[in-house]
Amino acid sequence: MIIKNVFFICIYALSFQMVQSQTTYMTKKGHLKMIAKIDNKTVVAESHELYVNLDYINKKINGTLNLKSLITDIPELKKYLKEAEQPLLISFSGTIPPDDFMAQPHQPLIFSWQININFQDKNFKVMLKTTLQHIKEGSTFSCRLNAMGKIFANEIGLNKIIPNIDNIIEIQFVQFILKV
């Protein structure tokens, strides 16, 4: 009888711990900014609807961005986004370092992060310079993920939409990863 009670208590404790452990984090309001040059003039497109999902156990980050959420003053891009009938979803995924950054305060983690990008049957890799910076506010812990890199207009087909765009497009996104 004692063994049965101890077994029951152990199972209950493990189940409670598993239920209370947060291993997946997501946010839907990340910020993405793209900067390019058209006819040697700097132009910007940005979105506040970047979706990011972190599987903390495997340290895998997946994300999506609907290009129709871009805000820009580039006439050709605005027209294309407005008239596009098919979904304009970009998805990306990558693995971050295995550090246990959500359990305790830490110094900024700076690393090169390779992500795989998928857009309209096109797949390519991008290397991002990335920083995970710890933020502590009361009893809530969170980290800010800041990533910067370059994509090429010809890889995503943007050079066909916007005449005279430089091939290099700088991207930057900022995303908060929260733990409460």
Disulfide bonds with the S-S distance in Angstrom:
none
